[in-house]
Amino acid sequence: MNARERLIVALDVPTADDALRLVDRLAGRVGLFKIGSQLFTAAGPEIVRAIVARSQKVFLDLKYHDIPNTVGAAVKSAAGLGVSLLTLHGLGGRTMLEAAARARAGGVRLLAVTVLTSHDEASLADIGLAGPLSDSVRRLARLARDAGIDGVVASPHEVGLIREACGQGFLIVTPGIRPAGAQAGDQARLAAPAAALTAGADYLVVGRPITGAADPAGAADTIVREMESVSSLP
């Protein structure tokens, strides 16, 4: 993959019209468009179909976390929409992850969320996950790999330990990417694009620094140039 193919834009916008305007401005400049809970709740499966119909790839980021049968059925439905990447929560456990892997179809690749990039060790302790945050990430990544999941979503700070624990064939998709000068927002564990790629990430997710820019296409091009500065992409 080249650098553009590795860049995912998060369409965290309120309406389908907002999303499609961004897709039309960014088509050919980025690799995938991420649809999360906000946009999917507002626009439903039709926004996925509309973007796929434009010959663009969709990363459906709904983080499924339910009983195994329900998650397996949801994975089948998502595959039928033509999505390329799909998330579920690693905390759903082995049986749920295995059900999702069995239901995979149509070329969709599954990603387990390890620890959300908004978390730090204090907030994890609040929900009963004591100990180093890195231990939780490593444990969930290995669980996902062993259950047949294609990769994980993890912060740039944990990319290196996941690559070491799970090997080169395991996909790592990294949110929490902020180019120089961008605001952190609600992210707690951040990195610049080049640093995340150097650590071993396969895909980078960028939202507000592109979608909130006066010139989203120019902002995407700037990030791609920074990505291209990495001499050896993973």
KEKE-3310 file (N, C-alpha, C; in steps of 0.2 Angstrom, whole numbers, plus 5000, padded with zeros to 4 digits):
npx = (5004:5002:5005:4993:4983:4984:4978:4964:4949:4939:4923:4915:4902:4887:4876:4871:4872:4883:4893:4894:4898:4911:4916:4916:4925:4937:4939:4950:4961:4963:4962:4951:4935:4929:4915:4906:4897:4890:4887:4881:4870:4862:4861:4860:4861:4861:4870:4882:4880:4879:4892:4900:4894:4900:4912:4921:4930:4924:4926:4918:4914:4907:4909:4905:4898:4892:4881:4887:4879:4872:4882:4888:4878:4877:4889:4888:4878:4884:4894:4887:4884:4895:4906:4924:4932:4929:4923:4924:4922:4936:4934:4923:4926:4932:4923:4913:4922:4926:4914:4911:4922:4919:4908:4912:4913:4913:4925:4927:4937:4941:4942:4948:4944:4955:4960:4951:4957:4954:4956:4965:4977:4971:4957:4954:4956:4945:4935:4938:4949:4963:4981:4995:4991:4996:4998:4984:4981:4990:4986:4972:4975:4982:4972:4962:4969:4971:4958:4955:4953:4957:4965:4968:4962:4971:4980:4993:5003:5004:5007:5020:5022:5011:5014:5026:5020:5011:5015:5019:5009:4997:4985:4986:4977:4977:4970:4969:4978:4987:4992:5006:5003:4989:4974:4972:4959:4947:4956:4968:4979:4991:4999:5010:5008:5019:5027:5018:5017:5031:5032:5025:5012:4998:4987:4981:4970:4962:4953:4946:4957:4957:4943:4938:4945:4948:4951:4949:4954:4967:4972:4972:4981:4993:4995:4997:5009:5018:5017:5023:5036:5041:5053:5053:5039:5027)
npy = (4994:5011:5028:5035:5026:5021:5030:5034:5042:5049:5051:5059:5067:5076:5073:5064:5071:5080:5071:5065:5076:5078:5066:5067:5077:5072:5060:5049:5054:5048:5032:5025:5028:5031:5026:5030:5029:5041:5046:5034:5032:5043:5042:5029:5012:5016:5027:5020:5012:5022:5028:5017:5015:5025:5020:5020:5014:5008:5009:5002:5007:5002:4995:4982:4973:4961:4947:4932:4926:4937:4946:4939:4939:4952:4955:4948:4955:4968:4964:4961:4974:4978:4983:4987:4986:4982:4985:4977:4975:4970:4966:4959:4946:4929:4919:4927:4934:4924:4920:4931:4930:4918:4922:4931:4938:4941:4948:4957:4963:4960:4970:4971:4981:4987:4995:5010:5025:5036:5033:5032:5025:5028:5029:5017:5009:5013:5006:4993:4987:4985:4989:4990:4999:4995:4981:4977:4980:4972:4959:4959:4960:4949:4939:4942:4939:4925:4921:4922:4935:4948:4959:4974:4988:5001:5013:5024:5023:5010:5002:4997:4987:4978:4974:4967:4957:4950:4949:4951:4949:4954:4966:4983:4996:5013:5025:5042:5051:5065:5078:5090:5104:5102:5101:5091:5087:5075:5065:5054:5048:5050:5053:5058:5057:5051:5046:5036:5027:5023:5016:5005:5004:5000:5006:5023:5033:5048:5062:5076:5085:5084:5084:5095:5106:5121:5118:5103:5094:5099:5098:5084:5080:5086:5078:5066:5068:5069:5056:5050:5053:5043:5032:5018:5010:4999)
npz = (5000:4997:5004:5004:5003:5016:5024:5034:5034:5047:5047:5056:5057:5057:5047:5033:5021:5024:5026:5013:5005:5010:5007:4993:4991:4995:4989:4981:4987:5000:5008:5015:5022:5037:5046:5060:5076:5077:5064:5058:5066:5063:5049:5045:5037:5023:5021:5021:5009:5000:5000:4996:4984:4977:4974:4984:4999:5014:5032:5044:5060:5072:5084:5089:5103:5111:5114:5107:5096:5092:5088:5078:5068:5066:5060:5048:5042:5040:5032:5020:5016:5010:5017:5021:5032:5049:5066:5082:5100:5109:5122:5122:5123:5120:5114:5108:5099:5091:5085:5077:5068:5062:5055:5046:5029:5012:5010:5020:5033:5050:5065:5082:5095:5107:5119:5121:5114:5122:5135:5150:5162:5175:5171:5167:5178:5185:5179:5183:5177:5182:5184:5173:5158:5146:5148:5147:5134:5127:5131:5126:5112:5109:5112:5102:5090:5092:5092:5079:5073:5062:5065:5075:5084:5090:5101:5096:5105:5109:5098:5095:5105:5102:5089:5091:5100:5092:5078:5061:5051:5057:5057:5061:5066:5069:5078:5086:5080:5077:5067:5067:5077:5079:5088:5103:5107:5113:5115:5123:5121:5110:5094:5081:5063:5056:5066:5071:5060:5059:5071:5067:5063:5052:5046:5048:5057:5055:5060:5064:5062:5048:5043:5049:5044:5035:5022:5017:5008:5006:5019:5020:5010:5016:5027:5021:5015:5026:5030:5019:5022:5029:5028:5027:5025:5035)
capx = (5000:5005:5003:4986:4979:4984:4975:4957:4946:4934:4917:4911:4898:4880:4872:4873:4875:4889:4898:4895:4902:4918:4919:4917:4931:4943:4940:4957:4966:4963:4961:4945:4931:4926:4908:4905:4891:4886:4884:4877:4864:4859:4860:4859:4865:4861:4876:4887:4879:4880:4899:4902:4892:4905:4918:4926:4930:4921:4927:4912:4917:4902:4912:4900:4899:4885:4881:4890:4875:4870:4887:4889:4873:4878:4895:4885:4874:4889:4898:4882:4884:4901:4912:4930:4934:4923:4926:4921:4926:4940:4932:4917:4928:4934:4918:4911:4926:4926:4908:4912:4927:4915:4903:4915:4911:4914:4932:4928:4942:4938:4947:4945:4946:4959:4958:4950:4962:4952:4957:4972:4976:4966:4950:4953:4955:4938:4930:4940:4955:4969:4988:4998:4987:5000:4996:4977:4981:4993:4981:4967:4977:4983:4965:4959:4973:4970:4951:4954:4952:4962:4969:4966:4962:4975:4983:5000:5008:5004:5008:5026:5021:5006:5018:5030:5016:5006:5018:5019:5003:4992:4983:4985:4974:4978:4967:4973:4983:4987:4998:5009:4999:4982:4972:4971:4952:4946:4961:4973:4986:4991:5005:5010:5007:5026:5029:5014:5019:5037:5031:5022:5004:4996:4982:4980:4963:4962:4946:4945:4962:4955:4936:4937:4949:4945:4953:4950:4959:4974:4974:4974:4988:4998:4996:5000:5016:5021:5017:5028:5042:5044:5057:5051:5032:5026)
capy = (5000:5018:5032:5037:5020:5019:5035:5033:5048:5048:5055:5061:5072:5074:5071:5061:5077:5082:5065:5064:5082:5076:5060:5069:5081:5068:5054:5048:5057:5044:5026:5023:5033:5028:5028:5028:5029:5047:5046:5028:5033:5048:5041:5022:5009:5020:5031:5015:5010:5028:5029:5011:5016:5030:5016:5021:5009:5010:5006:5003:5007:5002:4992:4977:4970:4958:4940:4929:4925:4944:4949:4935:4941:4959:4954:4946:4961:4973:4961:4962:4981:4980:4987:4984:4985:4982:4984:4974:4976:4964:4965:4954:4939:4924:4916:4932:4935:4918:4920:4936:4927:4913:4925:4935:4936:4946:4951:4961:4962:4962:4973:4971:4987:4985:5000:5016:5030:5041:5030:5031:5020:5030:5028:5009:5007:5015:5000:4987:4985:4987:4987:4994:4999:4991:4974:4976:4980:4966:4953:4959:4959:4941:4936:4943:4936:4918:4920:4923:4941:4950:4964:4977:4996:5003:5019:5024:5022:5003:4999:4993:4981:4974:4971:4962:4951:4947:4947:4956:4949:4956:4973:4988:5002:5018:5032:5046:5054:5072:5082:5096:5110:5100:5100:5084:5085:5070:5059:5054:5044:5053:5053:5061:5052:5048:5042:5030:5022:5021:5011:4998:5004:4999:5012:5029:5036:5055:5065:5083:5089:5085:5086:5102:5110:5125:5115:5096:5090:5101:5095:5077:5080:5087:5072:5060:5070:5067:5049:5048:5054:5037:5028:5011:5008:4992)
capz = (5000:4997:5010:5003:5004:5023:5028:5035:5037:5051:5045:5062:5055:5059:5042:5027:5016:5027:5025:5006:5003:5012:5002:4986:4991:4997:4985:4978:4992:5006:5007:5017:5025:5043:5048:5067:5079:5076:5057:5057:5070:5059:5042:5044:5032:5017:5020:5019:5002:4996:4999:4992:4977:4974:4973:4990:5004:5021:5038:5049:5066:5077:5090:5092:5109:5113:5114:5101:5091:5089:5085:5072:5063:5064:5055:5041:5039:5038:5026:5015:5014:5006:5020:5020:5039:5054:5073:5088:5106:5112:5129:5121:5124:5115:5111:5104:5093:5086:5082:5072:5063:5058:5051:5041:5022:5007:5010:5026:5038:5057:5070:5089:5099:5113:5124:5118:5115:5127:5141:5153:5167:5180:5169:5166:5185:5187:5177:5185:5174:5186:5181:5167:5152:5141:5149:5145:5127:5124:5132:5121:5105:5108:5112:5096:5085:5093:5090:5071:5071:5057:5068:5081:5084:5096:5101:5093:5110:5110:5091:5095:5109:5098:5083:5094:5102:5087:5072:5055:5047:5060:5055:5067:5064:5074:5079:5090:5075:5076:5064:5071:5078:5079:5095:5106:5108:5119:5115:5129:5119:5103:5090:5074:5058:5054:5072:5071:5055:5061:5076:5064:5061:5045:5044:5052:5057:5056:5059:5065:5058:5041:5042:5052:5041:5029:5015:5019:5003:5007:5025:5019:5007:5020:5031:5017:5014:5032:5030:5014:5024:5033:5023:5026:5028:5037)
cpx = (5004:5002:4996:4982:4979:4980:4967:4954:4940:4928:4912:4908:4891:4875:4875:4876:4882:4895:4899:4899:4909:4921:4920:4923:4937:4944:4946:4962:4967:4961:4954:4941:4928:4919:4907:4898:4886:4883:4879:4870:4859:4856:4858:4863:4865:4867:4882:4886:4880:4888:4902:4900:4897:4912:4924:4925:4928:4924:4922:4914:4911:4903:4907:4902:4893:4886:4884:4885:4873:4876:4889:4884:4874:4884:4892:4881:4879:4893:4893:4882:4890:4907:4918:4933:4928:4926:4921:4925:4930:4937:4925:4919:4929:4928:4914:4915:4926:4920:4908:4917:4923:4910:4906:4914:4913:4920:4932:4933:4940:4944:4944:4948:4949:4957:4957:4955:4960:4954:4964:4971:4971:4959:4949:4952:4948:4933:4933:4946:4961:4976:4989:4993:4990:4998:4989:4977:4984:4989:4976:4969:4978:4977:4962:4963:4971:4963:4950:4952:4958:4967:4965:4966:4966:4978:4990:5005:5009:5006:5014:5025:5016:5010:5022:5026:5013:5009:5016:5013:4997:4991:4983:4983:4974:4975:4972:4979:4982:4993:5000:5004:4991:4980:4971:4964:4951:4951:4966:4979:4987:4998:5005:5010:5014:5028:5024:5016:5026:5037:5028:5015:5003:4992:4982:4973:4964:4955:4946:4950:4961:4948:4934:4941:4946:4946:4954:4955:4966:4977:4976:4980:4994:5000:4999:5007:5020:5022:5022:5035:5045:5047:5055:5044:5031:5023)
cpy = (5006:5022:5033:5032:5018:5025:5034:5040:5047:5053:5056:5067:5071:5072:5067:5066:5079:5077:5065:5070:5080:5071:5062:5074:5077:5062:5054:5051:5053:5037:5023:5029:5029:5031:5025:5029:5035:5047:5040:5029:5038:5046:5033:5018:5012:5024:5026:5014:5016:5029:5023:5012:5021:5026:5018:5016:5012:5006:5008:5002:5008:4998:4987:4974:4968:4951:4937:4929:4932:4947:4946:4938:4948:4959:4952:4951:4966:4970:4962:4969:4983:4983:4983:4982:4986:4981:4980:4975:4969:4962:4960:4947:4934:4921:4921:4934:4930:4918:4925:4933:4922:4916:4930:4933:4942:4950:4956:4959:4964:4965:4973:4977:4984:4989:5007:5021:5036:5039:5031:5026:5021:5028:5021:5007:5008:5009:4993:4984:4988:4985:4991:4994:4995:4984:4972:4976:4974:4960:4953:4958:4952:4937:4936:4939:4928:4916:4920:4929:4944:4956:4968:4985:4997:5009:5019:5022:5014:4999:4994:4986:4976:4970:4966:4956:4947:4946:4952:4955:4951:4964:4977:4994:5007:5024:5036:5050:5061:5075:5087:5101:5108:5100:5093:5082:5081:5064:5060:5052:5046:5052:5056:5056:5048:5043:5035:5025:5019:5015:5004:4998:5003:5004:5017:5032:5044:5058:5072:5087:5089:5087:5093:5107:5115:5122:5107:5092:5092:5098:5087:5076:5081:5081:5066:5062:5068:5060:5046:5049:5048:5033:5021:5009:5001:4988)
cpz = (5000:5003:5010:5005:5012:5027:5028:5037:5041:5050:5051:5062:5057:5054:5036:5022:5018:5025:5017:5003:5004:5008:4995:4985:4992:4993:4981:4982:4998:5004:5009:5021:5031:5045:5055:5069:5077:5069:5056:5060:5066:5052:5040:5038:5025:5016:5018:5011:4998:4995:4995:4985:4973:4973:4978:4995:5011:5026:5043:5056:5072:5083:5093:5098:5112:5113:5107:5095:5087:5085:5078:5066:5061:5059:5048:5038:5036:5032:5019:5012:5010:5010:5020:5027:5044:5061:5077:5094:5108:5118:5128:5123:5119:5111:5106:5098:5089:5082:5076:5067:5059:5053:5046:5034:5018:5007:5016:5031:5045:5061:5077:5092:5105:5118:5120:5119:5120:5134:5143:5159:5173:5178:5168:5173:5187:5185:5178:5182:5177:5182:5175:5161:5147:5141:5146:5137:5124:5125:5127:5114:5104:5108:5105:5090:5086:5091:5082:5069:5067:5060:5074:5080:5091:5095:5098:5098:5111:5103:5092:5099:5105:5092:5086:5097:5097:5080:5067:5051:5051:5059:5062:5064:5070:5074:5084:5086:5075:5073:5069:5071:5079:5087:5097:5106:5114:5119:5120:5126:5112:5100:5084:5069:5057:5060:5072:5066:5056:5066:5073:5063:5054:5042:5050:5051:5059:5055:5059:5061:5050:5040:5044:5049:5036:5023:5017:5015:5005:5014:5024:5015:5011:5025:5027:5016:5020:5032:5025:5016:5028:5027:5022:5029:5029:5031)
residu = (MET:ASN:ALA:ARG:GLU:ARG:LEU:ILE:VAL:ALA:LEU:ASP:VAL:PRO:THR:ALA:ASP:ASP:ALA:LEU:ARG:LEU:VAL:ASP:ARG:LEU:ALA:GLY:ARG:VAL:GLY:LEU:PHE:LYS:ILE:GLY:SER:GLN:LEU:PHE:THR:ALA:ALA:GLY:PRO:GLU:ILE:VAL:ARG:ALA:ILE:VAL:ALA:ARG:SER:GLN:LYS:VAL:PHE:LEU:ASP:LEU:LYS:TYR:HIS:ASP:ILE:PRO:ASN:THR:VAL:GLY:ALA:ALA:VAL:LYS:SER:ALA:ALA:GLY:LEU:GLY:VAL:SER:LEU:LEU:THR:LEU:HIS:GLY:LEU:GLY:GLY:ARG:THR:MET:LEU:GLU:ALA:ALA:ALA:ARG:ALA:ARG:ALA:GLY:GLY:VAL:ARG:LEU:LEU:ALA:VAL:THR:VAL:LEU:THR:SER:HIS:ASP:GLU:ALA:SER:LEU:ALA:ASP:ILE:GLY:LEU:ALA:GLY:PRO:LEU:SER:ASP:SER:VAL:ARG:ARG:LEU:ALA:ARG:LEU:ALA:ARG:ASP:ALA:GLY:ILE:ASP:GLY:VAL:VAL:ALA:SER:PRO:HIS:GLU:VAL:GLY:LEU:ILE:ARG:GLU:ALA:CYS:GLY:GLN:GLY:PHE:LEU:ILE:VAL:THR:PRO:GLY:ILE:ARG:PRO:ALA:GLY:ALA:GLN:ALA:GLY:ASP:GLN:ALA:ARG:LEU:ALA:ALA:PRO:ALA:ALA:ALA:LEU:THR:ALA:GLY:ALA:ASP:TYR:LEU:VAL:VAL:GLY:ARG:PRO:ILE:THR:GLY:ALA:ALA:ASP:PRO:ALA:GLY:ALA:ALA:ASP:THR:ILE:VAL:ARG:GLU:MET:GLU:SER:VAL:SER:SER:LEU:PRO)
# end
